[in-house]
């Protein structure tokens, strides 16, 4: 059983300021051992490795302990920027 979950929050949408899938700044998605519903499959694909790293206790050399990291979806014209944060599971 996982001792944490990862929360992805939309913090910015570049370009025209709107996501073609419909995500909005402030949207949140919780990752546990299951894929969260409502998340664009392209965004999921770009977040998957980073989320797995955080879920299983890994960290990134450019981020401090429990510091959120930012990741972008692959849309070249309107990338959605997500902040990933590890939080204790309840």
C-alpha positions as CSV (number, residue, x, y, z in Angstrom):
1,X,0.0,0.0,0.0
2,X,1.2,3.5,-0.9
3,X,2.1,5.8,2.0
4,X,1.6,8.9,-0.2
5,X,-0.3,10.3,-3.2
6,X,0.7,12.9,-5.7
7,X,-1.5,15.9,-6.4
8,X,-1.2,17.5,-9.8
9,X,-2.5,21.1,-10.0
10,X,-2.8,23.2,-13.2
11,X,-0.9,26.3,-12.4
12,X,-0.6,27.9,-15.9
13,X,-1.8,27.6,-19.5
14,X,0.5,29.2,-21.9
15,X,-0.2,30.4,-25.4
16,X,-3.8,31.4,-25.8
17,X,-4.5,30.7,-22.2
18,X,-6.9,27.9,-22.8
19,X,-6.4,24.1,-23.0
20,X,-7.9,22.3,-26.0
21,X,-9.0,19.5,-23.6
22,X,-10.7,22.0,-21.2
23,X,-8.4,22.0,-18.2
24,X,-8.3,25.2,-16.3
25,X,-5.9,26.8,-13.8
26,X,-6.7,25.4,-10.4
27,X,-7.8,22.0,-11.6
28,X,-6.4,19.2,-9.4
29,X,-5.9,15.5,-10.0
30,X,-4.9,12.9,-7.3
31,X,-2.6,10.1,-8.3
32,X,-2.5,6.9,-6.2
33,X,-2.1,3.5,-7.7
34,X,-5.0,4.5,-10.0
35,X,-5.1,7.0,-12.9
36,X,-7.3,10.0,-12.0
37,X,-10.4,10.5,-14.1
38,X,-10.8,13.5,-16.2
39,X,-7.1,14.0,-17.0
40,X,-6.2,14.4,-20.7
41,X,-4.4,11.3,-21.9
42,X,-1.6,13.4,-23.5
43,X,-1.0,15.2,-20.2
44,X,-1.1,11.9,-18.3
45,X,1.6,10.5,-20.7
46,X,3.8,13.5,-20.0
47,X,3.3,13.3,-16.2
48,X,3.4,9.5,-15.7
49,X,7.2,9.0,-15.1
50,X,7.4,11.9,-12.7
51,X,4.3,10.8,-10.8
52,X,5.7,7.3,-10.4
53,X,9.0,8.7,-9.2
54,X,7.2,10.7,-6.5
55,X,4.7,7.9,-5.5
56,X,7.5,5.4,-4.8
57,X,9.8,7.8,-2.8
58,X,12.1,9.2,-5.5
59,X,13.1,12.7,-5.9
60,X,14.6,15.0,-8.5
61,X,18.0,16.6,-8.1
62,X,16.8,20.1,-8.9
63,X,14.0,20.0,-6.2
64,X,14.5,20.2,-2.5
65,X,12.8,17.7,-0.1
66,X,9.0,17.8,-0.6
67,X,9.4,20.8,-2.9
68,X,6.8,20.8,-5.8
69,X,8.0,20.3,-9.3
70,X,6.5,21.6,-12.6
71,X,5.9,19.7,-15.7
72,X,4.2,20.6,-19.0
73,X,1.9,18.7,-21.3
74,X,3.1,18.2,-24.9
75,X,0.9,20.7,-26.6
76,X,3.4,23.0,-28.5
77,X,1.0,25.9,-28.8
78,X,-0.9,25.9,-25.5
79,X,1.1,23.8,-23.0
80,X,-0.6,23.2,-19.7
81,X,1.8,23.5,-16.7
82,X,1.2,21.2,-13.8
83,X,2.7,21.4,-10.4
84,X,3.3,18.0,-8.8
85,X,3.4,17.6,-5.0
86,X,3.8,14.5,-2.9
87,X,1.4,14.4,0.1
88,X,0.7,11.8,2.8
89,X,-2.1,9.3,1.9
90,X,-5.0,9.3,4.3
